[in-house]
Amino acid sequence: MSRPLRTAIVVSLLLSSAACAHKGGHPKSAALAPSKITTIGVNAYLWRASLDTLSFMPLLQTDSNGGVIVTDWYVNPAAPTERMKVTVTILDQDLRADGLRVAALREVNQNGQWVESPVQAATVQKLEDIILTRARDLRRAAITN
């Protein structure tokens, strides 16, 4: 699926969930879970979803005001000859599909040395999708409660 199509689908899902929350012409979410209410510098739902999604990896740096999460190298026990490092950047205070950027590095162990290796684009896109889905679910849970 192309990135613009995926972005359009995610945005339409977010908009439709907001539209479903309307009652009497006013969004129910306005009092309970607006996308901009946060005590940190970025969207709180994207921040929490990013931390939840990357919770299996050791964190090297987190900056909630700047919206940056950097993991340390993670070696999957099922594939001990490769490791990954992920950087998530949240770009906005709004819960938007284009308010998130994920970058990943991958290295493989060759003869005892770690050598840089390409990351499949689908891996980064899948991480973005997981984070955005989790953020949407967190927002929906806040609206419901």
PyMOL commands that set and color helices and strands:
alter all, ss='L'
color gray80, all
select helices_A, chain A and resi 3-20+29-32+44-53+97-99+121-144
alter helices_A, ss='H'
color red, helices_A
select strands_A, chain A and resi 22-23+26-27+59-63+68-71+74-75+82-90+100-110+113-117
alter strands_A, ss='S'
color yellow, strands_A
deselect
rebuild
show_as cartoon
